[in-house]
Amino acid sequence: MAATPKKKSPRTPQQRMAARRKRLRAQGLRPVQHWVPDLRDPKVLAEIRREAAMLSKHPEDAAIDDWLDKVRDPDDWS
């Protein structure tokens, strides 16, 4: 009687992720981590509002807004 091939044991999540990272690196990619403000945090929202209020009181606010309206091209946004 012929022996059946032994099944490989299931890979752990860490092994699967390591294999995925290896495939991605082979494609010329590299991992990058981005940290962004957590807009669910009330403290972060309060700080953003505080900074926006300060910016709106800047003496050159209207001139800056006018310049931005002249140089921006919303059709070029993607």
PDB file of N, H, CA, C and O in Angstrom:
ATOM      1  N   MET A   1       0.846  -1.159   0.000  1.00  0.00           N
ATOM      2  CA  MET A   1       0.000   0.000   0.000  1.00  0.00           C
ATOM      3  C   MET A   1       0.904   1.240   0.000  1.00  0.00           C
ATOM      4  O   MET A   1       1.861   1.314   0.771  1.00  0.00           O
ATOM      5  N   ALA A   2       0.590   2.229  -0.885  1.00  0.00           N
ATOM      6  H   ALA A   2      -0.187   2.168  -1.512  1.00  0.00           H
ATOM      7  CA  ALA A   2       1.404   3.440  -1.016  1.00  0.00           C
ATOM      8  C   ALA A   2       1.054   4.417   0.106  1.00  0.00           C
ATOM      9  O   ALA A   2      -0.099   4.556   0.512  1.00  0.00           O
ATOM     10  N   ALA A   3       2.092   5.078   0.581  1.00  0.00           N
ATOM     11  H   ALA A   3       3.029   4.965   0.251  1.00  0.00           H
ATOM     12  CA  ALA A   3       1.881   6.065   1.645  1.00  0.00           C
ATOM     13  C   ALA A   3       1.346   7.351   1.032  1.00  0.00           C
ATOM     14  O   ALA A   3       1.833   7.813   0.000  1.00  0.00           O
ATOM     15  N   THR A   4       0.359   7.910   1.670  1.00  0.00           N
ATOM     16  H   THR A   4      -0.036   7.535   2.509  1.00  0.00           H
ATOM     17  CA  THR A   4      -0.177   9.179   1.182  1.00  0.00           C
ATOM     18  C   THR A   4       0.733  10.303   1.656  1.00  0.00           C
ATOM     19  O   THR A   4       1.300  10.239   2.747  1.00  0.00           O
ATOM     20  N   PRO A   5       0.869  11.357   0.808  1.00  0.00           N
ATOM     21  CA  PRO A   5       1.727  12.467   1.231  1.00  0.00           C
ATOM     22  C   PRO A   5       1.175  13.111   2.498  1.00  0.00           C
ATOM     23  O   PRO A   5      -0.037  13.259   2.659  1.00  0.00           O
ATOM     24  N   LYS A   6       2.073  13.485   3.380  1.00  0.00           N
ATOM     25  H   LYS A   6       3.057  13.365   3.249  1.00  0.00           H
ATOM     26  CA  LYS A   6       1.682  14.107   4.638  1.00  0.00           C
ATOM     27  C   LYS A   6       1.248  15.546   4.377  1.00  0.00           C
ATOM     28  O   LYS A   6       1.942  16.293   3.687  1.00  0.00           O
ATOM     29  N   LYS A   7       0.117  15.926   4.921  1.00  0.00           N
ATOM     30  H   LYS A   7      -0.447  15.320   5.481  1.00  0.00           H
ATOM     31  CA  LYS A   7      -0.377  17.299   4.776  1.00  0.00           C
ATOM     32  C   LYS A   7       0.486  18.239   5.596  1.00  0.00           C
ATOM     33  O   LYS A   7       0.950  17.903   6.686  1.00  0.00           O
ATOM     34  N   LYS A   8       0.687  19.425   5.041  1.00  0.00           N
ATOM     35  H   LYS A   8       0.311  19.698   4.155  1.00  0.00           H
ATOM     36  CA  LYS A   8       1.406  20.453   5.803  1.00  0.00           C
ATOM     37  C   LYS A   8       0.495  20.967   6.898  1.00  0.00           C
ATOM     38  O   LYS A   8      -0.720  21.062   6.720  1.00  0.00           O
ATOM     39  N   SER A   9       1.094  21.297   8.033  1.00  0.00           N
ATOM     40  H   SER A   9       2.080  21.220   8.177  1.00  0.00           H
ATOM     41  CA  SER A   9       0.289  21.873   9.107  1.00  0.00           C
ATOM     42  C   SER A   9      -0.092  23.297   8.705  1.00  0.00           C
ATOM     43  O   SER A   9       0.658  23.951   7.980  1.00  0.00           O
ATOM     44  N   PRO A  10      -1.233  23.781   9.160  1.00  0.00           N
ATOM     45  CA  PRO A  10      -1.662  25.141   8.789  1.00  0.00           C
ATOM     46  C   PRO A  10      -0.633  26.179   9.242  1.00  0.00           C
ATOM     47  O   PRO A  10      -0.025  26.065  10.306  1.00  0.00           O
ATOM     48  N   ARG A  11      -0.466  27.182   8.403  1.00  0.00           N
ATOM     49  H   ARG A  11      -0.961  27.275   7.539  1.00  0.00           H
ATOM     50  CA  ARG A  11       0.471  28.253   8.744  1.00  0.00           C
ATOM     51  C   ARG A  11      -0.183  29.213   9.722  1.00  0.00           C
ATOM     52  O   ARG A  11      -1.396  29.422   9.694  1.00  0.00           O
ATOM     53  N   THR A  12       0.626  29.785  10.573  1.00  0.00           N
ATOM     54  H   THR A  12       1.611  29.615  10.596  1.00  0.00           H
ATOM     55  CA  THR A  12       0.109  30.762  11.533  1.00  0.00           C
ATOM     56  C   THR A  12      -0.137  32.085  10.815  1.00  0.00           C
ATOM     57  O   THR A  12       0.385  32.298   9.721  1.00  0.00           O
ATOM     58  N   PRO A  13      -0.919  32.968  11.412  1.00  0.00           N
ATOM     59  CA  PRO A  13      -1.115  34.292  10.803  1.00  0.00           C
ATOM     60  C   PRO A  13       0.212  35.032  10.588  1.00  0.00           C
ATOM     61  O   PRO A  13       0.376  35.745   9.598  1.00  0.00           O
ATOM     62  N   GLN A  14       1.151  34.859  11.518  1.00  0.00           N
ATOM     63  H   GLN A  14       1.018  34.280  12.323  1.00  0.00           H
ATOM     64  CA  GLN A  14       2.453  35.516  11.379  1.00  0.00           C
ATOM     65  C   GLN A  14       3.201  34.986  10.155  1.00  0.00           C
ATOM     66  O   GLN A  14       3.844  35.751   9.437  1.00  0.00           O
ATOM     67  N   GLN A  15       3.115  33.674   9.919  1.00  0.00           N
ATOM     68  H   GLN A  15       2.592  33.052  10.503  1.00  0.00           H
ATOM     69  CA  GLN A  15       3.783  33.083   8.756  1.00  0.00           C
ATOM     70  C   GLN A  15       3.134  33.557   7.456  1.00  0.00           C
ATOM     71  O   GLN A  15       3.824  33.845   6.478  1.00  0.00           O
ATOM     72  N   ARG A  16       1.811  33.633   7.454  1.00  0.00           N
ATOM     73  H   ARG A  16       1.251  33.398   8.248  1.00  0.00           H
ATOM     74  CA  ARG A  16       1.123  34.117   6.245  1.00  0.00           C
ATOM     75  C   ARG A  16       1.483  35.563   5.950  1.00  0.00           C
ATOM     76  O   ARG A  16       1.707  35.925   4.795  1.00  0.00           O
ATOM     77  N   MET A  17       1.542  36.403   6.999  1.00  0.00           N
ATOM     78  H   MET A  17       1.361  36.109   7.938  1.00  0.00           H
ATOM     79  CA  MET A  17       1.882  37.814   6.800  1.00  0.00           C
ATOM     80  C   MET A  17       3.326  37.953   6.343  1.00  0.00           C
ATOM     81  O   MET A  17       3.623  38.788   5.489  1.00  0.00           O
ATOM     82  N   ALA A  18       4.227  37.151   6.897  1.00  0.00           N
ATOM     83  H   ALA A  18       3.986  36.473   7.591  1.00  0.00           H
ATOM     84  CA  ALA A  18       5.632  37.201   6.475  1.00  0.00           C
ATOM     85  C   ALA A  18       5.754  36.826   5.004  1.00  0.00           C
ATOM     86  O   ALA A  18       6.525  37.440   4.266  1.00  0.00           O
ATOM     87  N   ALA A  19       4.993  35.816   4.574  1.00  0.00           N
ATOM     88  H   ALA A  19       4.367  35.317   5.173  1.00  0.00           H
ATOM     89  CA  ALA A  19       5.026  35.412   3.164  1.00  0.00           C
ATOM     90  C   ALA A  19       4.462  36.518   2.275  1.00  0.00           C
ATOM     91  O   ALA A  19       4.989  36.777   1.193  1.00  0.00           O
ATOM     92  N   ARG A  20       3.399  37.163   2.727  1.00  0.00           N
ATOM     93  H   ARG A  20       2.971  36.953   3.606  1.00  0.00           H
ATOM     94  CA  ARG A  20       2.804  38.270   1.951  1.00  0.00           C
ATOM     95  C   ARG A  20       3.798  39.419   1.818  1.00  0.00           C
ATOM     96  O   ARG A  20       3.975  39.968   0.730  1.00  0.00           O
ATOM     97  N   ARG A  21       4.447  39.781   2.923  1.00  0.00           N
ATOM     98  H   ARG A  21       4.304  39.335   3.806  1.00  0.00           H
ATOM     99  CA  ARG A  21       5.437  40.865   2.870  1.00  0.00           C
ATOM    100  C   ARG A  21       6.587  40.505   1.934  1.00  0.00           C
ATOM    101  O   ARG A  21       7.085  41.361   1.202  1.00  0.00           O
ATOM    102  N   LYS A  22       7.003  39.256   1.957  1.00  0.00           N
ATOM    103  H   LYS A  22       6.599  38.561   2.551  1.00  0.00           H
ATOM    104  CA  LYS A  22       8.091  38.819   1.078  1.00  0.00           C
ATOM    105  C   LYS A  22       7.677  38.952  -0.395  1.00  0.00           C
ATOM    106  O   LYS A  22       8.469  39.400  -1.224  1.00  0.00           O
ATOM    107  N   ARG A  23       6.437  38.563  -0.717  1.00  0.00           N
ATOM    108  H   ARG A  23       5.794  38.199  -0.043  1.00  0.00           H
ATOM    109  CA  ARG A  23       5.943  38.698  -2.101  1.00  0.00           C
ATOM    110  C   ARG A  23       5.886  40.163  -2.515  1.00  0.00           C
ATOM    111  O   ARG A  23       6.276  40.508  -3.630  1.00  0.00           O
ATOM    112  N   LEU A  24       5.401  41.030  -1.617  1.00  0.00           N
ATOM    113  H   LEU A  24       5.085  40.749  -0.711  1.00  0.00           H
ATOM    114  CA  LEU A  24       5.300  42.450  -1.942  1.00  0.00           C
ATOM    115  C   LEU A  24       6.686  43.071  -2.135  1.00  0.00           C
ATOM    116  O   LEU A  24       6.885  43.875  -3.045  1.00  0.00           O
ATOM    117  N   ARG A  25       7.639  42.700  -1.285  1.00  0.00           N
ATOM    118  H   ARG A  25       7.478  42.046  -0.546  1.00  0.00           H
ATOM    119  CA  ARG A  25       9.008  43.218  -1.452  1.00  0.00           C
ATOM    120  C   ARG A  25       9.600  42.745  -2.770  1.00  0.00           C
ATOM    121  O   ARG A  25      10.339  43.482  -3.423  1.00  0.00           O
ATOM    122  N   ALA A  26       9.277  41.519  -3.162  1.00  0.00           N
ATOM    123  H   ALA A  26       8.676  40.920  -2.631  1.00  0.00           H
ATOM    124  CA  ALA A  26       9.766  40.991  -4.441  1.00  0.00           C
ATOM    125  C   ALA A  26       9.201  41.788  -5.615  1.00  0.00           C
ATOM    126  O   ALA A  26       9.791  41.802  -6.695  1.00  0.00           O
ATOM    127  N   GLN A  27       8.059  42.452  -5.408  1.00  0.00           N
ATOM    128  H   GLN A  27       7.580  42.440  -4.530  1.00  0.00           H
ATOM    129  CA  GLN A  27       7.449  43.294  -6.446  1.00  0.00           C
ATOM    130  C   GLN A  27       8.006  44.711  -6.407  1.00  0.00           C
ATOM    131  O   GLN A  27       7.568  45.573  -7.169  1.00  0.00           O
ATOM    132  N   GLY A  28       8.975  44.959  -5.516  1.00  0.00           N
ATOM    133  H   GLY A  28       9.330  44.259  -4.896  1.00  0.00           H
ATOM    134  CA  GLY A  28       9.576  46.284  -5.428  1.00  0.00           C
ATOM    135  C   GLY A  28       8.858  47.227  -4.487  1.00  0.00           C
ATOM    136  O   GLY A  28       9.089  48.435  -4.534  1.00  0.00           O
ATOM    137  N   LEU A  29       7.997  46.706  -3.639  1.00  0.00           N
ATOM    138  H   LEU A  29       7.810  45.724  -3.601  1.00  0.00           H
ATOM    139  CA  LEU A  29       7.257  47.544  -2.697  1.00  0.00           C
ATOM    140  C   LEU A  29       7.906  47.465  -1.322  1.00  0.00           C
ATOM    141  O   LEU A  29       8.644  46.528  -1.017  1.00  0.00           O
ATOM    142  N   ARG A  30       7.618  48.462  -0.504  1.00  0.00           N
ATOM    143  H   ARG A  30       7.019  49.223  -0.752  1.00  0.00           H
ATOM    144  CA  ARG A  30       8.111  48.449   0.869  1.00  0.00           C
ATOM    145  C   ARG A  30       7.018  48.959   1.789  1.00  0.00           C
ATOM    146  O   ARG A  30       6.199  49.784   1.383  1.00  0.00           O
ATOM    147  N   PRO A  31       6.995  48.479   3.024  1.00  0.00           N
ATOM    148  CA  PRO A  31       5.941  48.923   3.944  1.00  0.00           C
ATOM    149  C   PRO A  31       6.215  50.336   4.460  1.00  0.00           C
ATOM    150  O   PRO A  31       7.358  50.711   4.721  1.00  0.00           O
ATOM    151  N   VAL A  32       5.143  51.100   4.597  1.00  0.00           N
ATOM    152  H   VAL A  32       4.215  50.794   4.385  1.00  0.00           H
ATOM    153  CA  VAL A  32       5.225  52.452   5.137  1.00  0.00           C
ATOM    154  C   VAL A  32       4.051  52.617   6.096  1.00  0.00           C
ATOM    155  O   VAL A  32       2.926  52.220   5.792  1.00  0.00           O
ATOM    156  N   GLN A  33       4.323  53.199   7.245  1.00  0.00           N
ATOM    157  H   GLN A  33       5.237  53.522   7.492  1.00  0.00           H
ATOM    158  CA  GLN A  33       3.267  53.427   8.223  1.00  0.00           C
ATOM    159  C   GLN A  33       2.945  54.919   8.253  1.00  0.00           C
ATOM    160  O   GLN A  33       3.844  55.756   8.337  1.00  0.00           O
ATOM    161  N   HIS A  34       1.663  55.241   8.183  1.00  0.00           N
ATOM    162  H   HIS A  34       0.933  54.562   8.115  1.00  0.00           H
ATOM    163  CA  HIS A  34       1.214  56.636   8.214  1.00  0.00           C
ATOM    164  C   HIS A  34       0.426  56.875   9.494  1.00  0.00           C
ATOM    165  O   HIS A  34      -0.460  56.098   9.850  1.00  0.00           O
ATOM    166  N   TRP A  35       0.758  57.945  10.167  1.00  0.00           N
ATOM    167  H   TRP A  35       1.477  58.577   9.878  1.00  0.00           H
ATOM    168  CA  TRP A  35       0.012  58.347  11.352  1.00  0.00           C
ATOM    169  C   TRP A  35      -0.782  59.602  11.002  1.00  0.00           C
ATOM    170  O   TRP A  35      -0.228  60.586  10.513  1.00  0.00           O
ATOM    171  N   VAL A  36      -2.063  59.552  11.256  1.00  0.00           N
ATOM    172  H   VAL A  36      -2.513  58.753  11.654  1.00  0.00           H
ATOM    173  CA  VAL A  36      -2.940  60.679  10.947  1.00  0.00           C
ATOM    174  C   VAL A  36      -3.720  61.059  12.200  1.00  0.00           C
ATOM    175  O   VAL A  36      -3.877  60.239  13.105  1.00  0.00           O
ATOM    176  N   PRO A  37      -4.209  62.290  12.259  1.00  0.00           N
ATOM    177  CA  PRO A  37      -5.003  62.680  13.428  1.00  0.00           C
ATOM    178  C   PRO A  37      -6.243  61.803  13.565  1.00  0.00           C
ATOM    179  O   PRO A  37      -6.901  61.486  12.575  1.00  0.00           O
ATOM    180  N   ASP A  38      -6.551  61.420  14.780  1.00  0.00           N
ATOM    181  H   ASP A  38      -6.016  61.678  15.585  1.00  0.00           H
ATOM    182  CA  ASP A  38      -7.734  60.611  15.060  1.00  0.00           C
ATOM    183  C   ASP A  38      -8.923  61.550  15.239  1.00  0.00           C
ATOM    184  O   ASP A  38      -9.119  62.127  16.309  1.00  0.00           O
ATOM    185  N   LEU A  39      -9.705  61.693  14.186  1.00  0.00           N
ATOM    186  H   LEU A  39      -9.546  61.225  13.317  1.00  0.00           H
ATOM    187  CA  LEU A  39     -10.832  62.632  14.217  1.00  0.00           C
ATOM    188  C   LEU A  39     -11.978  62.145  15.083  1.00  0.00           C
ATOM    189  O   LEU A  39     -12.970  62.854  15.247  1.00  0.00           O
ATOM    190  N   ARG A  40     -11.860  60.946  15.643  1.00  0.00           N
ATOM    191  H   ARG A  40     -11.053  60.370  15.510  1.00  0.00           H
ATOM    192  CA  ARG A  40     -12.885  60.460  16.576  1.00  0.00           C
ATOM    193  C   ARG A  40     -12.608  60.940  17.993  1.00  0.00           C
ATOM    194  O   ARG A  40     -13.473  60.847  18.864  1.00  0.00           O
ATOM    195  N   ASP A  41     -11.412  61.451  18.225  1.00  0.00           N
ATOM    196  H   ASP A  41     -10.710  61.528  17.517  1.00  0.00           H
ATOM    197  CA  ASP A  41     -11.001  61.900  19.562  1.00  0.00           C
ATOM    198  C   ASP A  41     -11.460  63.340  19.772  1.00  0.00           C
ATOM    199  O   ASP A  41     -11.048  64.231  19.029  1.00  0.00           O
ATOM    200  N   PRO A  42     -12.302  63.577  20.769  1.00  0.00           N
ATOM    201  CA  PRO A  42     -12.791  64.937  21.011  1.00  0.00           C
ATOM    202  C   PRO A  42     -11.671  65.941  21.276  1.00  0.00           C
ATOM    203  O   PRO A  42     -11.797  67.110  20.910  1.00  0.00           O
ATOM    204  N   LYS A  43     -10.575  65.507  21.907  1.00  0.00           N
ATOM    205  H   LYS A  43     -10.473  64.558  22.204  1.00  0.00           H
ATOM    206  CA  LYS A  43      -9.455  66.416  22.170  1.00  0.00           C
ATOM    207  C   LYS A  43      -8.801  66.859  20.865  1.00  0.00           C
ATOM    208  O   LYS A  43      -8.418  68.020  20.719  1.00  0.00           O
ATOM    209  N   VAL A  44      -8.677  65.936  19.925  1.00  0.00           N
ATOM    210  H   VAL A  44      -8.988  64.993  20.044  1.00  0.00           H
ATOM    211  CA  VAL A  44      -8.078  66.277  18.630  1.00  0.00           C
ATOM    212  C   VAL A  44      -8.981  67.256  17.891  1.00  0.00           C
ATOM    213  O   VAL A  44      -8.501  68.244  17.334  1.00  0.00           O
ATOM    214  N   LEU A  45     -10.272  66.992  17.882  1.00  0.00           N
ATOM    215  H   LEU A  45     -10.662  66.190  18.335  1.00  0.00           H
ATOM    216  CA  LEU A  45     -11.215  67.895  17.209  1.00  0.00           C
ATOM    217  C   LEU A  45     -11.188  69.284  17.838  1.00  0.00           C
ATOM    218  O   LEU A  45     -11.239  70.292  17.133  1.00  0.00           O
ATOM    219  N   ALA A  46     -11.108  69.332  19.149  1.00  0.00           N
ATOM    220  H   ALA A  46     -11.066  68.513  19.721  1.00  0.00           H
ATOM    221  CA  ALA A  46     -11.067  70.632  19.833  1.00  0.00           C
ATOM    222  C   ALA A  46      -9.804  71.397  19.434  1.00  0.00           C
ATOM    223  O   ALA A  46      -9.858  72.606  19.212  1.00  0.00           O
ATOM    224  N   GLU A  47      -8.678  70.704  19.344  1.00  0.00           N
ATOM    225  H   GLU A  47      -8.635  69.722  19.524  1.00  0.00           H
ATOM    226  CA  GLU A  47      -7.426  71.368  18.956  1.00  0.00           C
ATOM    227  C   GLU A  47      -7.492  71.868  17.512  1.00  0.00           C
ATOM    228  O   GLU A  47      -7.015  72.962  17.211  1.00  0.00           O
ATOM    229  N   ILE A  48      -8.078  71.075  16.628  1.00  0.00           N
ATOM    230  H   ILE A  48      -8.466  70.187  16.873  1.00  0.00           H
ATOM    231  CA  ILE A  48      -8.228  71.500  15.226  1.00  0.00           C
ATOM    232  C   ILE A  48      -9.111  72.746  15.153  1.00  0.00           C
ATOM    233  O   ILE A  48      -8.803  73.694  14.431  1.00  0.00           O
ATOM    234  N   ARG A  49     -10.193  72.733  15.894  1.00  0.00           N
ATOM    235  H   ARG A  49     -10.443  71.963  16.481  1.00  0.00           H
ATOM    236  CA  ARG A  49     -11.091  73.907  15.895  1.00  0.00           C
ATOM    237  C   ARG A  49     -10.387  75.138  16.455  1.00  0.00           C
ATOM    238  O   ARG A  49     -10.541  76.242  15.933  1.00  0.00           O
ATOM    239  N   ARG A  50      -9.613  74.939  17.523  1.00  0.00           N
ATOM    240  H   ARG A  50      -9.488  74.042  17.947  1.00  0.00           H
ATOM    241  CA  ARG A  50      -8.888  76.054  18.127  1.00  0.00           C
ATOM    242  C   ARG A  50      -7.898  76.658  17.133  1.00  0.00           C
ATOM    243  O   ARG A  50      -7.815  77.877  16.989  1.00  0.00           O
ATOM    244  N   GLU A  51      -7.145  75.787  16.446  1.00  0.00           N
ATOM    245  H   GLU A  51      -7.212  74.796  16.563  1.00  0.00           H
ATOM    246  CA  GLU A  51      -6.166  76.275  15.481  1.00  0.00           C
ATOM    247  C   GLU A  51      -6.845  76.959  14.297  1.00  0.00           C
ATOM    248  O   GLU A  51      -6.354  77.973  13.801  1.00  0.00           O
ATOM    249  N   ALA A  52      -7.969  76.410  13.842  1.00  0.00           N
ATOM    250  H   ALA A  52      -8.368  75.586  14.244  1.00  0.00           H
ATOM    251  CA  ALA A  52      -8.697  77.028  12.727  1.00  0.00           C
ATOM    252  C   ALA A  52      -9.218  78.408  13.119  1.00  0.00           C
ATOM    253  O   ALA A  52      -9.189  79.337  12.313  1.00  0.00           O
ATOM    254  N   ALA A  53      -9.692  78.539  14.353  1.00  0.00           N
ATOM    255  H   ALA A  53      -9.715  77.784  15.007  1.00  0.00           H
ATOM    256  CA  ALA A  53     -10.184  79.843  14.828  1.00  0.00           C
ATOM    257  C   ALA A  53      -9.046  80.853  14.880  1.00  0.00           C
ATOM    258  O   ALA A  53      -9.223  82.017  14.521  1.00  0.00           O
ATOM    259  N   MET A  54      -7.878  80.405  15.327  1.00  0.00           N
ATOM    260  H   MET A  54      -7.734  79.459  15.619  1.00  0.00           H
ATOM    261  CA  MET A  54      -6.723  81.308  15.363  1.00  0.00           C
ATOM    262  C   MET A  54      -6.324  81.742  13.952  1.00  0.00           C
ATOM    263  O   MET A  54      -6.025  82.913  13.718  1.00  0.00           O
ATOM    264  N   LEU A  55      -6.321  80.795  13.016  1.00  0.00           N
ATOM    265  H   LEU A  55      -6.564  79.844  13.206  1.00  0.00           H
ATOM    266  CA  LEU A  55      -5.938  81.118  11.642  1.00  0.00           C
ATOM    267  C   LEU A  55      -6.921  82.092  11.000  1.00  0.00           C
ATOM    268  O   LEU A  55      -6.524  82.968  10.232  1.00  0.00           O
ATOM    269  N   SER A  56      -8.206  81.935  11.320  1.00  0.00           N
ATOM    270  H   SER A  56      -8.529  81.223  11.944  1.00  0.00           H
ATOM    271  CA  SER A  56      -9.209  82.818  10.706  1.00  0.00           C
ATOM    272  C   SER A  56      -9.075  84.255  11.193  1.00  0.00           C
ATOM    273  O   SER A  56      -9.581  85.175  10.551  1.00  0.00           O
ATOM    274  N   LYS A  57      -8.399  84.457  12.322  1.00  0.00           N
ATOM    275  H   LYS A  57      -7.988  83.709  12.843  1.00  0.00           H
ATOM    276  CA  LYS A  57      -8.218  85.815  12.862  1.00  0.00           C
ATOM    277  C   LYS A  57      -6.902  86.445  12.395  1.00  0.00           C
ATOM    278  O   LYS A  57      -6.577  87.570  12.774  1.00  0.00           O
ATOM    279  N   HIS A  58      -6.152  85.712  11.573  1.00  0.00           N
ATOM    280  H   HIS A  58      -6.417  84.798  11.265  1.00  0.00           H
ATOM    281  CA  HIS A  58      -4.869  86.243  11.098  1.00  0.00           C
ATOM    282  C   HIS A  58      -5.124  87.494  10.263  1.00  0.00           C
ATOM    283  O   HIS A  58      -6.060  87.512   9.464  1.00  0.00           O
ATOM    284  N   PRO A  59      -4.316  88.542  10.429  1.00  0.00           N
ATOM    285  CA  PRO A  59      -4.564  89.797   9.710  1.00  0.00           C
ATOM    286  C   PRO A  59      -4.527  89.650   8.186  1.00  0.00           C
ATOM    287  O   PRO A  59      -5.156  90.438   7.481  1.00  0.00           O
ATOM    288  N   GLU A  60      -3.812  88.668   7.674  1.00  0.00           N
ATOM    289  H   GLU A  60      -3.301  88.027   8.247  1.00  0.00           H
ATOM    290  CA  GLU A  60      -3.720  88.506   6.220  1.00  0.00           C
ATOM    291  C   GLU A  60      -4.607  87.375   5.706  1.00  0.00           C
ATOM    292  O   GLU A  60      -4.408  86.885   4.595  1.00  0.00           O
ATOM    293  N   ASP A  61      -5.580  86.962   6.509  1.00  0.00           N
ATOM    294  H   ASP A  61      -5.741  87.360   7.412  1.00  0.00           H
ATOM    295  CA  ASP A  61      -6.438  85.831   6.147  1.00  0.00           C
ATOM    296  C   ASP A  61      -7.144  86.048   4.805  1.00  0.00           C
ATOM    297  O   ASP A  61      -7.145  85.155   3.957  1.00  0.00           O
ATOM    298  N   ALA A  62      -7.735  87.209   4.610  1.00  0.00           N
ATOM    299  H   ALA A  62      -7.734  87.934   5.299  1.00  0.00           H
ATOM    300  CA  ALA A  62      -8.479  87.475   3.372  1.00  0.00           C
ATOM    301  C   ALA A  62      -7.540  87.470   2.166  1.00  0.00           C
ATOM    302  O   ALA A  62      -7.892  86.944   1.110  1.00  0.00           O
ATOM    303  N   ALA A  63      -6.357  88.049   2.313  1.00  0.00           N
ATOM    304  H   ALA A  63      -6.070  88.477   3.170  1.00  0.00           H
ATOM    305  CA  ALA A  63      -5.397  88.081   1.199  1.00  0.00           C
ATOM    306  C   ALA A  63      -4.925  86.672   0.850  1.00  0.00           C
ATOM    307  O   ALA A  63      -4.761  86.339  -0.324  1.00  0.00           O
ATOM    308  N   ILE A  64      -4.710  85.855   1.868  1.00  0.00           N
ATOM    309  H   ILE A  64      -4.843  86.125   2.821  1.00  0.00           H
ATOM    310  CA  ILE A  64      -4.281  84.468   1.619  1.00  0.00           C
ATOM    311  C   ILE A  64      -5.394  83.700   0.920  1.00  0.00           C
ATOM    312  O   ILE A  64      -5.135  82.958  -0.028  1.00  0.00           O
ATOM    313  N   ASP A  65      -6.634  83.873   1.381  1.00  0.00           N
ATOM    314  H   ASP A  65      -6.844  84.476   2.151  1.00  0.00           H
ATOM    315  CA  ASP A  65      -7.768  83.200   0.730  1.00  0.00           C
ATOM    316  C   ASP A  65      -7.897  83.631  -0.731  1.00  0.00           C
ATOM    317  O   ASP A  65      -8.137  82.796  -1.603  1.00  0.00           O
ATOM    318  N   ASP A  66      -7.741  84.913  -1.001  1.00  0.00           N
ATOM    319  H   ASP A  66      -7.546  85.592  -0.293  1.00  0.00           H
ATOM    320  CA  ASP A  66      -7.819  85.403  -2.386  1.00  0.00           C
ATOM    321  C   ASP A  66      -6.732  84.772  -3.245  1.00  0.00           C
ATOM    322  O   ASP A  66      -6.989  84.362  -4.377  1.00  0.00           O
ATOM    323  N   TRP A  67      -5.517  84.694  -2.707  1.00  0.00           N
ATOM    324  H   TRP A  67      -5.308  85.027  -1.787  1.00  0.00           H
ATOM    325  CA  TRP A  67      -4.407  84.107  -3.460  1.00  0.00           C
ATOM    326  C   TRP A  67      -4.675  82.625  -3.735  1.00  0.00           C
ATOM    327  O   TRP A  67      -4.436  82.143  -4.842  1.00  0.00           O
ATOM    328  N   LEU A  68      -5.170  81.909  -2.729  1.00  0.00           N
ATOM    329  H   LEU A  68      -5.365  82.301  -1.829  1.00  0.00           H
ATOM    330  CA  LEU A  68      -5.464  80.487  -2.918  1.00  0.00           C
ATOM    331  C   LEU A  68      -6.530  80.293  -3.998  1.00  0.00           C
ATOM    332  O   LEU A  68      -6.427  79.374  -4.811  1.00  0.00           O
ATOM    333  N   ASP A  69      -7.551  81.153  -4.011  1.00  0.00           N
ATOM    334  H   ASP A  69      -7.634  81.899  -3.351  1.00  0.00           H
ATOM    335  CA  ASP A  69      -8.594  81.047  -5.033  1.00  0.00           C
ATOM    336  C   ASP A  69      -8.024  81.272  -6.430  1.00  0.00           C
ATOM    337  O   ASP A  69      -8.498  80.677  -7.398  1.00  0.00           O
ATOM    338  N   LYS A  70      -7.008  82.128  -6.539  1.00  0.00           N
ATOM    339  H   LYS A  70      -6.622  82.611  -5.753  1.00  0.00           H
ATOM    340  CA  LYS A  70      -6.418  82.405  -7.845  1.00  0.00           C
ATOM    341  C   LYS A  70      -5.534  81.255  -8.340  1.00  0.00           C
ATOM    342  O   LYS A  70      -5.537  80.941  -9.531  1.00  0.00           O
ATOM    343  N   VAL A  71      -4.786  80.631  -7.440  1.00  0.00           N
ATOM    344  H   VAL A  71      -4.784  80.886  -6.473  1.00  0.00           H
ATOM    345  CA  VAL A  71      -3.796  79.647  -7.878  1.00  0.00           C
ATOM    346  C   VAL A  71      -4.298  78.202  -7.872  1.00  0.00           C
ATOM    347  O   VAL A  71      -3.700  77.346  -8.524  1.00  0.00           O
ATOM    348  N   ARG A  72      -5.354  77.922  -7.167  1.00  0.00           N
ATOM    349  H   ARG A  72      -5.839  78.617  -6.637  1.00  0.00           H
ATOM    350  CA  ARG A  72      -5.800  76.528  -7.122  1.00  0.00           C
ATOM    351  C   ARG A  72      -6.600  76.176  -8.376  1.00  0.00           C
ATOM    352  O   ARG A  72      -7.239  77.026  -8.996  1.00  0.00           O
ATOM    353  N   ASP A  73      -6.540  74.912  -8.717  1.00  0.00           N
ATOM    354  H   ASP A  73      -6.021  74.222  -8.213  1.00  0.00           H
ATOM    355  CA  ASP A  73      -7.279  74.415  -9.879  1.00  0.00           C
ATOM    356  C   ASP A  73      -8.081  73.202  -9.427  1.00  0.00           C
ATOM    357  O   ASP A  73      -7.574  72.081  -9.462  1.00  0.00           O
ATOM    358  N   PRO A  74      -9.329  73.410  -9.003  1.00  0.00           N
ATOM    359  CA  PRO A  74     -10.122  72.281  -8.486  1.00  0.00           C
ATOM    360  C   PRO A  74     -10.358  71.198  -9.548  1.00  0.00           C
ATOM    361  O   PRO A  74     -10.605  70.043  -9.202  1.00  0.00           O
ATOM    362  N   ASP A  75     -10.284  71.558 -10.840  1.00  0.00           N
ATOM    363  H   ASP A  75     -10.084  72.496 -11.121  1.00  0.00           H
ATOM    364  CA  ASP A  75     -10.469  70.542 -11.887  1.00  0.00           C
ATOM    365  C   ASP A  75      -9.294  69.570 -11.919  1.00  0.00           C
ATOM    366  O   ASP A  75      -9.419  68.465 -12.448  1.00  0.00           O
ATOM    367  N   ASP A  76      -8.158  69.971 -11.360  1.00  0.00           N
ATOM    368  H   ASP A  76      -8.056  70.868 -10.931  1.00  0.00           H
ATOM    369  CA  ASP A  76      -6.968  69.121 -11.358  1.00  0.00           C
ATOM    370  C   ASP A  76      -6.935  68.191 -10.151  1.00  0.00           C
ATOM    371  O   ASP A  76      -6.052  67.338 -10.060  1.00  0.00           O
ATOM    372  N   TRP A  77      -7.864  68.336  -9.235  1.00  0.00           N
ATOM    373  H   TRP A  77      -8.581  69.029  -9.308  1.00  0.00           H
ATOM    374  CA  TRP A  77      -7.891  67.475  -8.056  1.00  0.00           C
ATOM    375  C   TRP A  77      -8.367  66.089  -8.460  1.00  0.00           C
ATOM    376  O   TRP A  77      -9.279  65.945  -9.273  1.00  0.00           O
ATOM    377  N   SER A  78      -7.757  65.104  -7.900  1.00  0.00           N
ATOM    378  H   SER A  78      -7.016  65.221  -7.240  1.00  0.00           H
ATOM    379  CA  SER A  78      -8.220  63.738  -8.216  1.00  0.00           C
ATOM    380  C   SER A  78      -8.348  62.913  -6.983  1.00  0.00           C
ATOM    381  O   SER A  78      -8.724  61.743  -7.060  1.00  0.00           O
TER     382      SER A  78
END
